[in-house]
Amino acid sequence: MEQVNSKPQKGFSRRKFLARSGATIAGSIALLYFGRSKIRTGLSQLAADAKFDAGIDDFDPTVWFEVNQDNTITLRSPKIEMGQGVFTGFAILAAEELDVDVTKIKVVHASTSMGPQSTAGTGMSNSTSSLYTAIREVAATLRETLKLAASKSWGIRVTSIQTGDGVATSGSRSMRYAEIAKQTKIWEIAETPALRQAYSFRMIGKEHKRIDLEEKISGKPIYGIDTDISGMLYGAVLYCPYFGGELKTADTTLAGKSTDVIKIIQDKNWIGVVAKTRFAAEKAMTSLKVSWNFEPGYTTKDAIDAITVGNGVAVVMQDEGNATDELSRNVLTSEYRTPIGFHASMEPSIVVADVSGTSLKLYTSTQNVAFMRQSIADQTDFKEENIQIIPAFLGGGFGRRGYKHNAVEAIKLSESVGKPVHLLYTRQQEFQNGYVRPNTHHILSGKVDTKGKILAIQHEFATGSMAFLALPMAKPIIGADFLVAGHGARIAYSVPNKRTKIWNSDLPFQTGLWRGVGMFANTFAIECFIDELAVEAKADPLQFRIDHCGTTELLQRRKKLLLKLGEKAGWKAPKADTIGRGIAVCEDRGTISAAIVEVQIVDKRIKVLRVAQAIDAGLIVNPNGVRQQMEGATMMAISASLYEEATIENSQFEQTNFHNYQVAMLKDTPHIETILQESTDMPSGVGEPPLSSVAPAIANALYNLTSFRLRTLPLQAALDNYYQHSE
Amino acid sequence: MKINLTINGVDSTFEADPDMPLLWLIRDEAKLKGTKFGCGMALCGACSAHVDGELVRTCSYSAQMAHGKKITTIEGLSGGANRLHPIQQAWLDVGVPQCGYCQSGFMMAAAHLLEENSNPTEDDLKNSITNICRCGTHPRILKAILLAAKLQSNGTSK
């Protein structure tokens, strides 16, 4: 589309949008340059409360949308569809303001050469919330722009034109959007109108099926791995499986013998093969004879010792009242641990690199297009403007596709043969050469007064970092990763004296984002300990939590959600003695999520029978989508709570594939109920919050069943260990 | 060696290493991308297809073993364009997929299960399908297979 008015319109989205979005992560990092310990404490609170923006500053409707000749409208999404359903949510938002059916909106990924760009990537459960207003404003502007064009064509006033079902009408005249687009050569972008009021929503808040079902049930080639371009060859790269290792010697003779092998190249830390087929490339890779320089002997125990309260850089994240004095004697103290975890996305990391002279095209599965482009420009000779990234649907994200892609290797392989190269991680590489969720250690201390109220509580925890792999510049400034690994570590309940302190240590392997980030481990420790305090107070665990919800808006919402969940899920209903029942709740960037779980132990195996999940995520755009995220988060949480654990032997992760990294399967599926509560007039995230309350709810249910407490994840291994020592 | 296959009813001949996994033949030579790579060790089921009516994890099944056989992939499951297998219909009705990557494999496993057991219980499904999904679509998968069994017995699809 050509257009006459390319300047942002007066009152147009950008200004309003930015004003609403609060502190940005960039802003927080900039502030951190003034960091001192007190300020760090304040900043950690600021970061916890911040609403992160979408990282987009282009609100021209012609950049976002295209009106097609079949009267469908293409929306170019700056956020990646990784299964969380954002394309469907975006289609609903656009359809609401464009006056078309949701199925008429075709959502595709923006590439670096077409569509709005997001510098923030896709994650933090904020795609829908950060674009809730923006997409509607841009869509409404497009609708008014179409009306303006129709009014000129008809020579009538724009105010006499109505829109509905993809058609502009005025009296007896009507024109489909497609016809307006076809006959309009120069667009005059209309002023952004007022948005539709919530009471008149026709699409938002209604049940919608996902818009990507057809492709996904028929095997359409929509993922990065499915990229297949003319002349493409296949790459395989051998990486060092040991932490921090470097290539010592390499003998490529045998690997080079196959006639299907075209090239073998050697880099500082890897050897790459290009071949005519994937099979030939991988066969050659496995026949490379190499030795590595590395520091041997590192084990799981070393990682546990390193990540122990008292080690590393400490930052006090919360200090209200005087917890230290109150907790000087007669205190209940408990320790919790969580293990290293893999993302184990079903689609391994994949990049197809197509180098042509000084320009580069990358077809890939990534959660962060802008970051990837910039990091490639930093690591290679390609200028950022010459790098084109075409993102695909992701076969799972969970934080793994934020960074550490294998693009640089793919680029070098493509350069070496002058052809496009398809480079895929093996499952073993995905486990051993990616990055992981760091292990954690938590010491909680607390005291209950004679009235059964918590007088003081302290949470000290140790963790590897999640933020510094992507933001190394932040490390010397903020010291400890309270931003991401510390997410969810503060005590939210209304308690007069409370204190939270993070201890952050380096690990010899890379650690990073994992669905829910710090929330997963921190909620496990805190919500189990709250249960322990409830036992001290001889109180019902649900009522005890409600009794510590103060007067803030978030705590009031928490109270309301807990009451609703308790009632709907039958917290007080009678149950068999063979069943344990537990509860937990968390708050994650404005969303409250709570779960009641029922468990059984059958032949020493933990069986989760039932999970009732309740969520208050503000305004709900698509209840079906929210429920799907709640179900999915429940299953992933059951998997991580019961089974998942990466271990280390001789400076290498021991797990090589799914046979030694157990994940939840169909047999682990409990009966899941989902309870939605609407509160505010803005949506908040749903992808991560429902994950974090499940692990502590299971552990609390197990305590309810057995009267002994498991304080280490994964719980099945903890239970096995308990039986071993009690026999 | 020359590998002759009938893939989704189409006879094809490929020149391939006899040890090459059938998965790569399907994906990279026949260019049918619905069958997915997940683990390479027959552990996750993302690569499931039907070989002479048997459920096979094609990442661990060689080209020479497949020689002369009839292969059905997700693209051919319904037996024709513009048609849906009851499993696909049920998957649509229930709205199963999230990222969708493992779904072809699950659908191929589920379709095969219904061939052998047209009226399964939920426990039958839990005990016999061992594919892996990381998004957590499990509850909807169970629901969809039970629905597909109904659709199939009512003859309301296909």
Interface residues (C-beta under 8 A of the other chain):
Chain A: M82 G83 Q84 G85 K209 R210 D212 L213 E214 E215 K216 I217 S218 G219 K220 P221 I222 Y223 I225 D226 D228 Y234 D260 T277 R278 F279 A280 H343 A344 S345 M346 E347 P348 F393 L394 G395 G396 G397 F398 L424 T426 R427 N624 Q628 E631 G632 A633 T634 M635 M636 S639 N657 F658 H659 V663 A664 M665 L666 K667 D668 T669 I672
Chain B: A16 D17 D19 M20 P21 W24 D28 K31 L32 K33 G34 T35 K36 F37 G38 C39 G40 M41 L43 C44 A46 T73 I74 E75 L84 Q88 W91 L92 G95 V96 P97 Q98 C99 G100 Y101 C102 Q103 S104 M107 L125 K126 N127 I129 T130 N131 I132 C133 R134 C135 G136 T137 H138 P139 R140 I141 L142
